[in-house]
Structure formats: C-alpha cells, structure tokens
C-alpha cells in the first residue's frame, strides 16, 4: 500500500486549498481518511507518470515528516538530560555562599503548625525569652503565619500563637489553651500573655496582660526556632533596613564542598574548611532551598547548633519537619535548646487573615504610644468561677487542725515534767 497526496477538491468549500491523501491499493485508489474519493481518477488500473512523481514526492515528504517527528521526540529528552545535569552540578563554596545568601520567599502566604519543647539554661543569672515565659510560651503547640509583601504595609504581616495543655483553668474549657500570641498586620503589633489561674488562691491578680505597639514588635518571632531555620533575611519581614551592600569576599580554595548523604537529604551539600585543624562545617539541602541541616557550633567537640533529622515537602518545596536548635554559650550554662516537629502546612488568604486576634476576656492591655491602659473584663459567670476556685485552693492549702493524739502527747509531757519538779523539791525525812 502506497500513500499518495493528490490535489482533490482543492477549492471545495471556499477557504484554503486542501490536499487529501489517497491510498493506492493493488493499483486502485482508495478513499482518503475522510472517506471521500477524488473527482477525477486515472484510467482503470493505470497510474500516470505525473501521478508517479506525486507519489514519490509524497513518500519523500512522509520520510521528512518522520525525521522531524523523531527530532521533536528527542528534544524533550535532551532538554531533560541537560536540566538534570545542571541540577546535579556541585556548586563551589563561593557559589554556595552566594546562593544561600539569596532571601528565601517560598514560605510567604503560609501557616505552619508545629510542636515545641524547650530546655532553658540560666544557671548563673540572666534571662532569655524562654526563661521569662517558661509557663506560657516554652512548651506546647504553635502556629506561625507569614504574609506577603504589600505596597501599603511597612512590614510583612506575621502571627504567632502558642497553645498548651489546659491544667485546670476555672473559667475556660479550651484544650489546648491559648497562652501567648503576638501578631502584626503590617502597621501595628500586639502581644498577649495569659495569667494562669489553675493554682489561684484568691489573693492574687487574675488579669492577663497585653501590649499594643506601632510598627513591628514581635519578640517571640525573632527567637522562634522554626523561624531561625526557615528565614535567612529577617529584614525583609520585620521592615528593618536591609544590610548595606558589601563586597563579596571569595574564599577560593580555603573552603570546599562535597555531596553528602544526610539522613534528611541524601543529596545534601557539605561545606567545610580545607584546613585540617579547623573542624567547623555546615550541611545544607540541595537546591533550590539550601536549608541548613547541620551546623557545628562551639565548642568544637560540642553538639550541633542546628540538627535537622527529617524534611517535609509542601507545594514542591522542602521544610524542616524534625529539628533541634541550640542557642547556648560555649560552657553550656546559659541559653536555650528547642526541639520542633512540623505537623502541617496550609496556604492562607493573606488579605482576609486575622493577623491580630481579639483580646481574651480578663486582659489588661496598654497602648504603648501614649501609655494608656484598657481593660477587657471577665463575664460575671467567669469571675464567680474564678473566685470559687480561689477559695477552694485557699482552704486546701490552709494548715489543718492538730490531731487529738498530739494533745495527749503534750499533756503527758507536762505531767512528766511536773512529776520531776515535785520529786526534786519534795521534802524528805531523815
């Protein structure tokens, strides 16, 4: 069977000329692919010389089409191979330093939920954010939302909420219980610190505290371990002036990179010094994130400052799922150690997100710009429950009356003492 493209009904239907392909089957012309026959055919069983030229022309065209199709099929494979080779290329130390210096932005417009466990160390005085908030903001579950840049905001909006187990608050049944939050909508910031009342005894303050500031003031955000692992340029979020342009100093052969099979990323990159006496190194994920996986801090034989054991992928990008973050002095006596586990990630509508929650009942808060104070009262029912709980705790802690056995013991001691005195001074006969 030979396929021949003959000009059939070229002008039929108006429009551009169309060539229909005919099949020569045993010297006869079959219908084209649309089921139509040409209006004129060669003599019965005869193929004219011009038609033979047309047949040869169509065969040559068909061969050219097949070659072109093969090239088109091979092009994606070649492009994919080139892309794969580009991805697999190991960056030099200076190239890696430049790549890690580019601000990460793929986490904008997302909310993270994760657990946090904190070990605080302040053996010789001093304080950190965690040591000052051990009861309400050091251990539990957090949500962290990060917005997107906007021309009508000075800062990127951020909200951090800390929840922990309700240990028996008398006026609220929420479990987990919101104990701390801070947020900014890009223009103003608010923070909230809950007063825990499960051990309230009736003679102490029962109000929680809050502050409202103009601009950016989010202390917990700066010290949050997940933020420390994700954000490599805080100035882009908090609205501070970006660091001045500085001349990049190439390290050349003083640093080296190598592929490293890490427990979180089998294709990680390890950067270290070429000086055998310098033990410090860092490990990061491959592109495009270049997230820190390991950072050896001081002392040189101490634990890792950053230790990421597992990653989570969301929307094509990787995030630290399980990690330990240490911010401790070389002697290990001051600082904090945080362990985090990322539970889930979700996209948020940054334009309709509640960046600053409402003040909970029982909060006394201050507007920093004029030092004016405001109060959000408890309801009458909540206040009554708090008072009853405080009285019950006070009774439970009051000293119990002495048992009768102590009375009889004391009486017996008095009798013995009196008897000894009488024996000593009783007149005796000669």
Backbone torsions as a table, in degrees:
resi	resn	phi	psi	omega
1	UNK	NA	128.9	178.8
2	UNK	-118.1	135.0	179.0
3	UNK	-93.6	128.9	-179.4
4	UNK	-126.2	130.0	178.2
5	UNK	-95.6	103.9	179.3
6	UNK	-107.3	142.4	178.3
7	UNK	-71.6	105.8	-177.2
8	UNK	-121.3	129.3	177.7
9	UNK	50.4	47.1	-173.8
10	UNK	-59.0	-35.9	-175.1
11	UNK	-101.8	6.5	-175.2
12	UNK	-69.6	133.0	178.1
13	UNK	83.1	11.6	178.2
14	UNK	78.1	-137.9	168.0
15	UNK	47.5	-163.5	-177.7
16	UNK	-79.0	149.8	178.8
17	UNK	-59.9	147.6	-179.9
18	UNK	-128.9	137.9	176.7
19	UNK	-106.3	124.6	180.0
20	UNK	-100.5	137.8	-177.8
21	UNK	-86.1	128.3	-179.3
22	UNK	-110.6	151.3	178.7
23	UNK	-107.8	126.5	175.4
24	UNK	-92.7	106.0	-177.7
25	UNK	-111.4	109.7	-179.5
26	UNK	52.7	44.9	176.5
27	UNK	82.5	-1.1	178.9
28	UNK	-111.6	153.4	-179.9
29	UNK	-97.1	124.1	-179.9
30	UNK	-92.1	167.2	177.3
31	UNK	-62.3	156.7	176.5
32	UNK	-77.1	-173.5	-174.1
33	UNK	-68.7	-17.1	177.2
34	UNK	-91.8	1.3	179.3
35	UNK	83.9	14.1	-178.0
36	UNK	-105.9	150.4	175.8
37	UNK	-104.2	152.5	176.6
38	UNK	-69.5	158.5	-178.0
39	UNK	-75.8	-23.6	177.4
40	UNK	-134.5	138.8	-177.5
41	UNK	-126.2	157.7	174.0
42	UNK	-65.6	170.1	178.5
43	UNK	-58.8	157.7	-174.4
44	UNK	-55.0	121.4	177.6
45	UNK	70.3	15.3	-175.3
46	UNK	-123.9	135.9	174.5
47	UNK	-117.1	117.8	-174.3
48	UNK	-72.9	164.8	179.9
49	UNK	-60.9	-45.5	177.5
50	UNK	-57.9	-38.1	-179.6
51	UNK	-66.4	-34.7	177.8
52	UNK	-63.3	-39.4	178.2
53	UNK	-62.5	-38.8	178.5
54	UNK	-64.3	-40.2	179.7
55	UNK	-62.2	-47.3	-179.9
56	UNK	-62.5	-37.3	178.9
57	UNK	-63.5	-41.2	-179.0
58	UNK	-69.5	-37.2	178.4
59	UNK	-64.1	-42.5	178.1
60	UNK	-62.7	-41.1	178.0
61	UNK	-63.8	-38.4	179.2
62	UNK	-64.3	-41.3	178.5
63	UNK	-63.0	-42.5	178.4
64	UNK	-62.5	-38.6	179.0
65	UNK	-64.1	-40.9	179.6
66	UNK	-64.1	-40.7	178.1
67	UNK	-62.8	-43.7	179.1
68	UNK	-62.9	-41.0	179.0
69	UNK	-62.9	-40.2	178.9
70	UNK	-63.6	-40.2	178.7
71	UNK	-64.6	-39.9	178.6
72	UNK	-64.6	-37.2	179.7
73	UNK	-69.7	-33.3	-178.2
74	UNK	-79.9	-24.4	-175.8
75	UNK	-60.3	-47.5	178.0
76	UNK	-59.9	-39.4	-179.9
77	UNK	-63.3	-41.3	179.4
78	UNK	-65.7	-41.1	179.1
79	UNK	-64.2	-41.1	179.8
80	UNK	-64.1	-39.8	178.9
81	UNK	-64.5	-42.0	178.1
82	UNK	-63.4	-41.4	178.3
83	UNK	-63.2	-42.0	179.3
84	UNK	-62.7	-40.4	178.7
85	UNK	-64.6	-36.2	179.1
86	UNK	-66.5	-40.5	180.0
87	UNK	-66.3	-38.7	-176.2
88	UNK	-79.2	-4.8	-178.9
89	UNK	-71.8	128.5	179.8
90	UNK	-78.6	124.3	178.2
91	UNK	-71.9	146.9	171.9
92	UNK	-72.0	169.7	-178.6
93	UNK	-61.4	-43.0	179.6
94	UNK	-68.0	-38.3	176.6
95	UNK	-64.5	-39.9	179.3
96	UNK	-66.9	-39.6	177.9
97	UNK	-62.0	-41.2	177.7
98	UNK	-65.9	-42.9	-178.2
99	UNK	-65.0	-41.0	179.8
100	UNK	-69.9	-21.0	178.9
101	UNK	-80.0	-14.1	177.4
102	UNK	-71.2	128.2	-177.9
103	UNK	-59.5	133.5	174.4
104	UNK	-80.4	137.0	-179.5
105	UNK	-132.8	0.0	-173.5
106	UNK	-70.8	-12.1	178.6
107	UNK	-91.8	0.1	176.7
108	UNK	-63.7	143.7	176.9
109	UNK	76.4	26.3	-177.7
110	UNK	-134.1	157.0	175.2
111	UNK	-122.0	134.3	-177.5
112	UNK	-113.4	140.9	174.4
113	UNK	-121.6	129.3	-172.9
114	UNK	-156.4	156.6	175.1
115	UNK	-91.3	154.3	177.6
116	UNK	-140.9	133.0	174.0
117	UNK	-127.1	131.1	-171.9
118	UNK	-125.0	135.8	170.3
119	UNK	-112.5	116.5	-177.3
120	UNK	-99.4	138.7	179.6
121	UNK	-128.6	110.0	177.0
122	UNK	-140.9	57.4	-173.6
123	UNK	-68.6	-30.7	-174.6
124	UNK	-116.9	38.6	178.2
125	UNK	88.0	-179.9	-177.0
126	UNK	84.7	171.7	-177.6
127	UNK	-152.1	151.3	172.0
128	UNK	-121.7	175.1	176.9
129	UNK	-57.9	-42.4	-176.0
130	UNK	-71.6	-38.9	179.1
131	UNK	-65.6	-28.3	178.0
132	UNK	-83.1	-9.1	-178.4
133	UNK	-137.1	39.4	-177.1
134	UNK	-61.4	-32.1	-174.6
135	UNK	-83.6	-18.1	-173.7
136	UNK	-129.4	-11.1	-173.3
137	UNK	-146.6	23.3	-177.9
138	UNK	-111.5	-30.9	-176.4
139	UNK	-136.2	135.2	179.2
140	UNK	148.4	-145.0	-179.7
141	UNK	-122.1	135.5	180.0
142	UNK	-121.1	153.4	166.7
143	UNK	-122.0	135.6	-179.7
144	UNK	-127.6	119.2	178.2
145	UNK	-113.7	134.1	179.2
146	UNK	-126.1	127.0	-176.7
147	UNK	-84.2	-149.3	-179.2
148	UNK	-132.8	157.5	177.1
149	UNK	-62.0	146.5	179.1
150	UNK	-146.6	141.7	-178.1
151	UNK	-67.0	-20.2	-178.3
152	UNK	-96.6	11.1	178.9
153	UNK	-125.2	146.3	175.4
154	UNK	-80.0	-28.5	-176.9
155	UNK	-129.9	162.5	170.6
156	UNK	-79.1	128.1	-177.9
157	UNK	-64.5	144.1	-177.3
158	UNK	-143.2	144.4	173.1
159	UNK	-141.9	131.1	177.0
160	UNK	-124.6	126.0	-180.0
161	UNK	-121.6	133.7	179.3
162	UNK	-117.0	127.4	179.6
163	UNK	-121.4	148.9	174.0
164	UNK	-151.0	172.6	-174.4
165	UNK	-62.4	135.6	175.6
166	UNK	-76.4	113.2	-176.2
167	UNK	-88.6	7.0	177.3
168	UNK	123.6	40.4	176.5
169	UNK	-62.9	129.7	-172.9
170	UNK	-71.2	-23.9	-170.1
171	UNK	-110.4	-1.8	-176.9
172	UNK	-146.3	136.7	-176.7
173	UNK	-100.7	-0.7	-177.2
174	UNK	-56.2	130.9	178.0
175	UNK	-148.4	110.5	6.8
176	UNK	-71.4	159.8	-173.7
177	UNK	-104.8	132.5	175.1
178	UNK	-70.9	117.2	-177.3
179	UNK	-113.7	-17.7	-179.3
180	UNK	-155.3	140.2	169.3
181	UNK	-150.5	155.8	170.3
182	UNK	-149.4	144.1	-177.9
183	UNK	-159.1	155.9	174.8
184	UNK	-137.4	139.8	176.9
185	UNK	-95.1	10.4	-178.8
186	UNK	99.7	-9.1	179.6
187	UNK	-128.5	-38.3	179.2
188	UNK	-134.5	159.1	-179.0
189	UNK	-128.1	148.3	175.2
190	UNK	-136.6	147.0	175.2
191	UNK	-135.6	148.9	-175.4
192	UNK	-135.1	133.5	176.8
193	UNK	-126.3	116.5	-176.5
194	UNK	-79.0	139.2	170.7
195	UNK	-88.8	115.0	-179.7
196	UNK	-78.8	135.0	-172.8
197	UNK	-120.0	9.3	-177.7
198	UNK	-65.9	-24.3	177.3
199	UNK	-111.9	20.5	-179.9
200	UNK	-65.5	136.8	-175.1
201	UNK	-114.1	2.0	172.8
202	UNK	104.7	-11.3	-178.9
203	UNK	-121.7	18.2	-177.8
204	UNK	-120.1	166.7	177.8
205	UNK	-67.3	146.2	-177.8
206	UNK	-118.6	6.2	-176.1
207	UNK	-94.0	143.2	171.0
208	UNK	-83.7	171.7	-173.5
209	UNK	-127.2	151.1	177.9
210	UNK	-152.2	161.0	178.0
211	UNK	-138.5	146.1	174.2
212	UNK	-124.2	127.3	-176.9
213	UNK	-127.5	152.6	173.2
214	UNK	-81.1	135.3	179.1
215	UNK	82.7	-144.2	-172.2
216	UNK	-105.4	125.7	171.6
217	UNK	-154.4	91.6	-177.0
218	UNK	-132.7	83.9	-175.8
219	UNK	-65.3	-38.9	-178.3
220	UNK	-67.8	-33.5	-179.8
221	UNK	-61.6	-42.0	-177.3
222	UNK	-64.7	-35.1	-176.6
223	UNK	-98.4	5.5	-179.2
224	UNK	-70.2	131.9	-177.1
225	UNK	-65.6	-35.3	178.9
226	UNK	-66.3	-38.5	176.0
227	UNK	-62.1	-41.6	180.0
228	UNK	-63.1	-30.9	-179.4
229	UNK	-82.6	-30.4	-174.7
230	UNK	-92.9	-48.4	-168.5
231	UNK	-89.5	121.7	177.5
232	UNK	-108.8	7.6	176.0
233	UNK	-151.6	89.0	-178.2
234	UNK	-66.7	-28.4	-177.3
235	UNK	-60.9	-28.0	179.3
236	UNK	-71.4	-19.8	-177.1
237	UNK	-102.5	-46.5	-172.9
238	UNK	-84.9	-3.0	174.9
239	UNK	85.7	5.1	178.4
240	UNK	-71.4	164.5	178.2
241	UNK	-68.1	130.4	177.6
242	UNK	-63.3	151.7	179.4
243	UNK	-58.3	142.6	-179.3
244	UNK	-61.1	151.4	178.7
245	UNK	-59.6	131.8	178.7
246	UNK	-128.4	155.4	-179.2
247	UNK	-76.0	124.9	178.8
248	UNK	-70.2	125.3	-178.6
249	UNK	-100.3	107.7	179.1
250	UNK	-65.2	140.3	177.9
251	UNK	-94.3	-15.3	176.9
252	UNK	57.9	-129.7	-176.8
253	UNK	-87.3	11.7	175.3
254	UNK	-77.4	-21.9	176.7
255	UNK	-122.2	154.3	179.6
256	UNK	-138.3	154.4	176.4
257	UNK	-124.6	155.5	178.5
258	UNK	-157.0	152.6	172.9
259	UNK	-66.9	142.6	-175.3
260	UNK	-139.6	125.8	179.3
261	UNK	-84.2	95.4	-177.5
262	UNK	-94.8	155.2	-179.1
263	UNK	-63.8	-25.9	178.9
264	UNK	-95.0	-26.1	-178.6
265	UNK	-147.2	107.8	-178.7
266	UNK	-66.5	-12.5	179.8
267	UNK	-115.1	39.5	-179.3
268	UNK	-75.8	167.8	179.7
269	UNK	-119.0	128.4	178.6
270	UNK	-108.1	127.5	177.4
271	UNK	-116.2	130.4	-176.7
272	UNK	-147.2	171.3	178.2
273	UNK	-81.8	148.0	175.2
274	UNK	-81.9	-6.6	176.5
275	UNK	-79.6	117.6	-177.6
276	UNK	-64.1	-18.5	179.3
277	UNK	-88.2	-3.0	179.2
278	UNK	-105.3	107.7	-173.0
279	UNK	-86.9	-6.5	-171.7
280	UNK	-75.9	143.0	-177.2
281	UNK	-155.4	171.2	173.9
282	UNK	-144.6	150.5	178.0
283	UNK	-126.3	134.3	178.3
284	UNK	-134.0	164.3	176.9
285	UNK	-69.8	163.5	173.6
286	UNK	-71.9	177.3	-178.2
287	UNK	-66.5	155.1	11.2
288	UNK	-96.9	-4.4	-170.8
289	UNK	-83.9	-41.3	-174.7
290	UNK	54.8	45.8	178.2
291	UNK	-73.3	143.3	176.6
292	UNK	-70.1	133.8	177.1
293	UNK	-111.8	-38.3	177.3
294	UNK	-142.8	136.2	171.7
295	UNK	-139.3	121.6	179.7
296	UNK	-87.7	118.9	179.5
297	UNK	-96.2	-163.5	178.1
298	UNK	-104.4	148.3	0.9
299	UNK	-70.8	166.7	-172.1
300	UNK	-64.6	-23.9	178.0
301	UNK	-101.1	12.7	-178.8
302	UNK	-86.1	-177.2	-179.5
303	UNK	-74.0	168.5	178.9
304	UNK	-69.6	140.8	174.3
305	UNK	-72.0	-39.9	175.4
306	UNK	-124.3	129.9	179.7
307	UNK	-141.6	100.2	179.0
308	UNK	-99.6	121.6	-176.0
309	UNK	-101.8	-15.5	-177.7
310	UNK	-155.3	146.8	178.8
311	UNK	-115.0	156.8	174.5
312	UNK	-124.1	138.4	179.0
313	UNK	-105.7	131.2	177.1
314	UNK	-141.5	125.2	177.6
315	UNK	55.1	37.6	175.1
316	UNK	85.1	-1.0	179.8
317	UNK	-121.6	153.8	-177.3
318	UNK	-99.9	146.7	179.4
319	UNK	-134.0	153.1	176.9
320	UNK	-70.6	119.2	180.0
321	UNK	-89.6	-47.9	177.6
322	UNK	-127.1	127.5	-175.9
323	UNK	-156.4	156.4	172.2
324	UNK	-122.4	130.9	-178.8
325	UNK	-122.6	123.8	-178.3
326	UNK	-114.9	130.3	173.4
327	UNK	-128.7	82.4	-171.2
328	UNK	-131.8	145.6	176.7
329	UNK	-66.1	159.8	-177.4
330	UNK	-55.7	-32.2	179.6
331	UNK	-83.6	-3.3	175.3
332	UNK	75.4	12.9	-175.6
333	UNK	-99.0	-10.9	-177.2
334	UNK	-140.5	137.1	177.7
335	UNK	132.2	-153.3	-178.6
336	UNK	-152.5	154.7	177.2
337	UNK	-127.9	121.9	-177.7
338	UNK	-117.7	135.4	172.1
339	UNK	-113.6	130.1	-178.4
340	UNK	-126.1	150.0	173.0
341	UNK	-136.1	117.8	-179.2
342	UNK	-75.7	124.6	-177.2
343	UNK	-93.7	-47.6	178.6
344	UNK	-161.5	165.4	179.9
345	UNK	-133.2	143.3	176.4
346	UNK	-144.4	151.6	174.1
347	UNK	-76.3	147.1	178.5
348	UNK	-127.6	155.0	174.0
349	UNK	-88.6	99.1	-171.1
350	UNK	-64.7	-25.7	-177.7
351	UNK	-78.4	-20.7	-178.8
352	UNK	-121.5	15.2	-178.9
353	UNK	-81.3	144.9	179.0
354	UNK	-84.5	89.3	-176.3
355	UNK	-73.2	-29.8	179.1
356	UNK	-123.8	106.3	-179.3
357	UNK	-68.8	163.3	176.6
358	UNK	-70.5	151.8	178.0
359	UNK	-67.0	131.6	175.0
360	UNK	-67.5	158.8	178.0
361	UNK	-61.0	142.6	179.1
362	UNK	85.0	22.5	-177.6
363	UNK	-106.2	130.5	170.3
364	UNK	-106.6	118.4	-175.5
365	UNK	-127.1	156.5	-175.5
366	UNK	-122.0	135.9	173.3
367	UNK	-88.5	112.7	-168.6
368	UNK	-65.3	-32.5	-172.1
369	UNK	-66.0	-29.2	177.9
370	UNK	-126.7	8.4	178.0
371	UNK	59.6	24.0	179.9
372	UNK	-85.1	139.4	-176.6
373	UNK	-106.3	147.7	178.9
374	UNK	-133.6	158.3	-176.7
375	UNK	-135.6	129.7	173.5
376	UNK	-106.4	106.1	-170.0
377	UNK	-76.0	159.7	167.4
378	UNK	-71.5	157.1	170.8
379	UNK	-73.3	163.7	179.9
380	UNK	-60.1	-38.9	179.8
381	UNK	-65.6	-44.8	179.6
382	UNK	-62.1	-42.7	-178.6
383	UNK	-64.5	-39.8	178.1
384	UNK	-64.2	-41.0	179.1
385	UNK	-64.5	-38.7	178.5
386	UNK	-65.7	-43.2	-179.5
387	UNK	-64.2	-44.0	178.6
388	UNK	-62.5	-41.2	179.5
389	UNK	-65.0	-40.4	179.1
390	UNK	-64.7	-41.3	178.2
391	UNK	-64.6	-40.2	179.0
392	UNK	-63.7	-41.3	177.9
393	UNK	-66.2	-38.0	180.0
394	UNK	-64.7	-41.6	178.4
395	UNK	-64.9	-39.9	-178.5
396	UNK	-65.5	-29.5	-177.9
397	UNK	-92.7	-6.9	-179.7
398	UNK	-69.8	146.6	179.4
399	UNK	-64.7	135.3	-179.0
400	UNK	-79.5	149.6	178.5
401	UNK	-61.3	150.8	-177.4
402	UNK	-67.5	145.5	179.2
403	UNK	-74.5	148.7	179.0
404	UNK	-56.4	-28.2	-177.7
405	UNK	-63.9	-32.0	176.9
406	UNK	-69.6	-33.9	177.4
407	UNK	-62.7	-47.7	-179.2
408	UNK	-66.7	-34.8	177.7
409	UNK	-64.4	-43.3	178.8
410	UNK	-65.3	-41.0	178.7
411	UNK	-62.0	-40.8	178.6
412	UNK	-63.2	-39.7	178.3
413	UNK	-63.7	-39.1	178.6
414	UNK	-62.9	-43.3	-179.7
415	UNK	-62.1	-43.3	179.9
416	UNK	-62.6	-43.6	-179.8
417	UNK	-63.1	-44.2	179.1
418	UNK	-62.3	-39.3	179.0
419	UNK	-63.6	-40.3	178.8
420	UNK	-65.6	-39.7	178.1
421	UNK	-64.2	-43.9	-179.8
422	UNK	-63.6	-41.0	179.6
423	UNK	-64.0	-36.5	-177.4
424	UNK	-70.2	-39.1	-173.8
425	UNK	-104.9	2.3	179.9
426	UNK	-70.9	130.0	-178.6
427	UNK	-64.1	141.5	-178.1
428	UNK	-115.7	144.8	179.0
429	UNK	-81.8	152.6	177.2
430	UNK	-73.4	NA	NA
